[in-house]
Amino acid sequence: MSNQGPYGPPPGQYPPPPQQYPYPGPPPQQQYPGPPPQYGPQYGPQYGPPPGPPNWGPPPGPGFGFPPQPPKKKRSKAPFIVVPLVLLFGAVGLFVVSSILKHNGDDTYTQPEPTSSTHPTEPATTSAPATTRPTQPARTTATTTTTTTQPSATRTTAAPPSDNVMVTKNRVYKSGVMKSVNCREPGYRPTSLTNARKYYAAVLTCLNRAWPRQVQYAGGRFRPPSLMIFSGSATSPCGGSSGAGISFYCPTNQTIYMEAGTDVTFWRKNGNISYQSDWVRMKMADTVAHEFGHHVQNMVGILTASWNLRYASSNTKALEISRRTELQASCFGNVFLGSNRSTFGITGDKKYQLQWLHSHQGDEYGVQPDHGSRAVYPLWTNAGWTSRSPASCNTFTAPASYVR
């Protein structure tokens, strides 16, 4: 691929879907040598924000969501109005009587008129504001505090994580050990495309039961993927696939595309041989789990972020990011298989065949170094199998030598 210009499509679009390279076939029949040393890369502390949403909302106290309080009951001012009026009219009466007695019937009386027309109206004028003034601050306080203390400022300060943070410090790494869903190996055998699909669909049902807790803890919304079976080649909104044994996942329509023709052909030739029957069934389960690993990456934001990082990188760096993405999907797949190893029956020869698969797949069987080599694939599959936790699958913080 040319190293001129950015690698891959612009952000927001997906390149041709990641595809699993075909496997070289089962090993010769031999005695199961026992479990290998349990190991897997662990790289420093796992990161991520603390669990639980931030505490939104205004602080407690009046004015922050509380209804306006009624004004305090005012004392009546009637006594203060009546008493002065009584005294006033009493004084006026004495003054009039005195004037009459003094002037002997003089009828030029004008002084009491202002007294009787102005004094009774002054208390009414001052009492009206007294009854309305307490209600205005209550309305003003409730209105201004409600509109100015909404958590809008908090929302604007929360910036989305960068692509690098999304892949290196995703909360899925902190989601803990996956619990077994007691998944059992399907009883269907790939004697036909229909029966192969039934096998894939049964494993997919188990995956849909196993992953919701991890995805939701990471802040993603769990959605079961669709399943499409094909033989030879297929097309999807993400692009096409051609070549026997190449399965892939398309994030655009959230569909797993399983190439079943190779499995059916192999079974019809070798299905009567016990260890080869174990091999093809482990291959089918492992491939579905790997492609579901890409679906998990899509739901928690890792897949989109990794494509953005690839687009912004040189060809060499972009291929490294692709390898980190693929190795993580295989690790996620084996978190599921390891969690259900007992009920699925992955022991003895089945476990040996699964290990053979992991050590005989990768870039040696492909056309470019975009999936990871045979040397590092077992490191990540064993890490997921042993820990049963996505914490062991943080390929994006691993040294380059572990994703070569």
N, C-alpha and C positions, 0 to 999 in steps of 0.2 A: 504494500500500500504506500502511496506517495506520502512523503513527509512534508509536503508543502501545504500551507494553510491549516486550519484547525481540523482536528481529528473527529469525525462523526458529524451528526446533524446539529443544527442550532438547538439551544436549550428549549425544552418544551416538546421536543419530538424524540422519538426513539429510533435507533438504528435497527438493522435486521436483528431479530431476537437472538439471545444467547442460546446456543445449541449444545447439547451433550454429544461428545464424540462417541462413535460406536466402540464397543468393547471387543477385545481380541478373542473372547471365548473362554470357556472354563478350563481350569488346569487339569492335568491328568489325575485320575482317581488316586487318592492316597489317604493315609490315616491322618485324622485331624491332629495337629501337633500341639494343641493346647493354646490357651489365650496368650497373646503377645503382651509385652510390658505395657502398662497403662501410662500413656504419656500424651501430652498435648501442649501446645504453646500457650503460655500465659504471660501477658505483657503488662506488668504494673497494675496500678489501681484502675478500677472501672469507674467511669465518670457518668454523670447525669444529674439533672436537677432533683431535689428531694421529692418524694411522692406526695401527691395531693395537690389540688388546685390552690392558687393564691386566694387569700381572704379578700374577696371583693366587697365593696359596699362602704357606706359612710360610717364614721365613728358613732358610738352611741351618744345620746344626749338630746335635749330639745333642739328642734330646728333641723334634725336629720332623720326625716321620716315620721316624726311624731305629728299628730294633728294639731291645729291651732288651739291653744288653751282659751277657755272663755274668760272674759274680763272679770275681775273681782267685783262683788256686789258693792255698789256705792251707797253711802248713807244718804238718807233723804235730807234735803236742805229746806224743807218746808218750815221747820221751827225757826230757822235763821231768817226766813222771809217774813213769816207772820208776825213775829215779835217786833221787828223794826216798824212794820206797818201799823201795828196797834199803837206803839209809842208815838209814831209820826202823826197819825190822825188824832190822837189825844192832844198832842201839842198844838196842832192846827185848831182844834176845837176851842182850847183855852184861849188861843190867840184871837180867834174870831169873837168869842164872848167878851174878851177884854176890850177889843176894838169897839164892839157895839156899845158896851157900857161906857167907854171913854168918849166916843164921838156921838153918842145919842142918836143912832139910826143912820149913820152915813153909809150909802150903798155903793161906794167906789171900791169894791172888793176884787182885787186881781192877784194877790200873792199866792193863795192856795192853788190856783189852776196848774202851775207847773208841778207842784208837789204831787197832785193826784194823777197826773198823766204820765209822769216819767218814772217814778220810783217803782211801781209794780212791774214795769216791763224790764227793768234791769236784771233781776234774778232770772227771768225766763231767757234772756239773751245769753247769760253766762252759764246757765245750766245745760243748754243744748250741746255745746262742745264738750262739756264734762262727761256726757253719756256716750259720745261717739269717739272721743280721743283714745280710750284704751283699746278699741277694736282695730284701729288702723295699724299700730305697731305689730299686733298679733298677725294680721294678714301679711304685712310687709315682711316680717321675719320668716314666716313659713314659706313665702314665695321665693324670697331671695336665697335662703339656704337650700331649698330643694333644687333650684336650678343651677346653683354654683358648686354643689358638693357631689354631683354624680361622678361615677368612676371613669369618666371619659379620659381624664388625664392619665390614669393608670393604664388604660388600654393603649393609648398612643405611645407609651414608653416601652411596651413589650415588643421588641423587634424579633422577627422570626430567626431561628438559628441559621448560621451559614451552612453551605453544603459540606464543608469540612467538619464542622461540629456535628452535623446530622449523621455522618458516617462513622465518626470516631467516638462520639459521646452519646450515641442514641440510647434512650432509656430502655430499649429492649434488652440491652446487656445487663440491666439491673432487675430484670423481671423474675429471676430466681429459677430454681430447678423445675423442669416440666414434670407434672404429675402424669402417671400412667392413666390412660383411658381404657386399659384392658383390651387393647386391640388384638384381634386374632387374625392369623393369616387367612385370607379368603380360600375357600375350597374350590374355586374355579381354576381351570387350567387352560392355557392359551391354545386350545385345539382349533379355535376359529377366532376371527376378529371380534365376533360378538362375545365370546367367552373371555377373551383378553380384556375387552372393555369392562366386563363385569368385575374382573380382578382389580383393574386400575380404580374403578369407581368405589369398590369396597375399601381399598386403602385410602382413597381420597376422603371418604366419609370419616374415617378415623382421624385423619389430619385435621379435618374441620372441627372435630371435637377437642383436639389436643392444643391448638394454637390460640384460641380466642383470649385466654387470660394474659398471655405474654404480649399479644398485639395491643390489647386495651390498656395494659399497664404503660406501654410505650406511647400512649396517646393516639393510637390509630383506631380506625373503625374496622372491625373484622367483617369481611365479606367472603363467603365461599366462592372459589373460582369455578369457572365452567370447565368442562372436559371435552376434548375433541380427539377422536381416534382416526388415524389415517394409515395408509400403507404406501411407502415409497416417497411421496412428496405431498406438500400441503401449502396452502396460502393462508395468510392472516393479515389483519390490518397493520401488523408490524413488519410484514415482508413474507417471503416464502422460505421453504425448506426443501431441500432435495438431497437424497442419499439415504440408503438403508440405515436404520438404527438411530436416526437423528431426531430427538425430541426437543421441544423448546417451550418457553412460556412467553406469552404476549401480554404486556401490561396494559395496552390500549383497550382491549376487551376483557382483560383479566381471565384469560383462558389458558389452560395447559393443553398442549398438543402432544399426544403420545403416538409415536411411530410403532404400531403394533405388528406390522407385517413381518418384521425380522423375528420377533418373538414367536409368532405362529409357525413360521418356517422352521426355526430351530427346534421347536417342540415336536413338530411332526416327524422330524428325523431322529431326535435324541430323547424325547420325553420319557421313553421307557427305561432309560438309564438313570438310576437313583441320583447320583451326584450331579449329573447334568440337569436333571429336573430341579434340583435345589439351586443350581447356579442361575438358571433363567428366571426362576421365581424371585430370587434375591435381587437380580438385576431389575426386574419389573418394579419391585417395591422401592428399591433404592432410587431409581430414576424418578418415580412419582414424587418421592420425598424431596429430592433435589429441586425439581421444578416448583414444588410447593414452597421451598425455601426462597425462590425468587418472588413468589407471591407475598410471602411475609415481608421481604425487603420492600416490596411495593407499598404495602399497607402502612409500614412505619416510616416511610420517607427515604429509606436508604437507596433504593433503586434509582429514583429520579435524581437524587443528589449525586450519585456516582456517575450518571450519564453527564450531568453538568460539569463535573470535574474532568471527565474524559474529554469533553468538547474543548475545555480550556487548556488542555495539556498537549505536549508534543506527542508524536507517535509512540515513542518508547515509554513515556510515562503513562499514556493512555492504555497501553497494553498491560502495564502493571496494575492499573486500577481495575481493568477487566478481570485480571487474575484474582485480585482481592475479592471482587464481587462473586465470582464463580466458586472460589474456595469457601467463601462464607455460606453460600447456598448449600453446598455439600455438608458443611458443618451443621447447619440448621436441620438438614434432612436427617442427620444421624443423631441429633438431639431427640428427635421423635422416635427413631428406631431403637435407640438405647433406652428410652423411657418405657418402651413396650416390649423389650426383648423377651421377657418371660412368657407373656401371653401370646406373643407372635411366634414364639418357638425358635428364636434365632440362637441356637446352641449347636454344639457339635459341628457336623459338616456344613450346616447352613451358615454358621458364623465363619467358618474357614472360607467358604465360597464368597461371602460378603467381603472379607479381607482381601481375597484375591482380586475382586473387582476394584477395590480402592487402590491397590498397588499396580493395577494395569489399566489405568485410564488417565487421560490428560493430554498435554500438548504433543507428546510423542506420536499420538494417533490423529492429530489434526493438521491444520495447514499453517497456523501461526500461534505464537505463544500467548494465548489469551485466556487459558483456563487454569494453568498451573501444571507442573510436571509430576511425573510419577513419584519423584522423591518427596514432594511435599503434600500430595493429596492424602496419604495415610495419616499425616500429622494432624490435619484438621478434622478428618472423619473420626479418628480415634478420640480427639479432644471432645467433640460433640457427643459421641457414644458414651464416653466415660463420665463426663460431668453432668450430662443431661440438662445442660443450662446454656442459654445463648451467651452467657458471660465468657465462655471459652471460644466464641466464634468471632471475636473482634479482629478480623484480618486487617482492618484499616490502620491499626496501630502497630502491627507486627513489623519487624525488620524486613528489608527487601529480600534477604536470603531465605525467609520462610514463605515467600510467595513467588518464588522464581519459576 
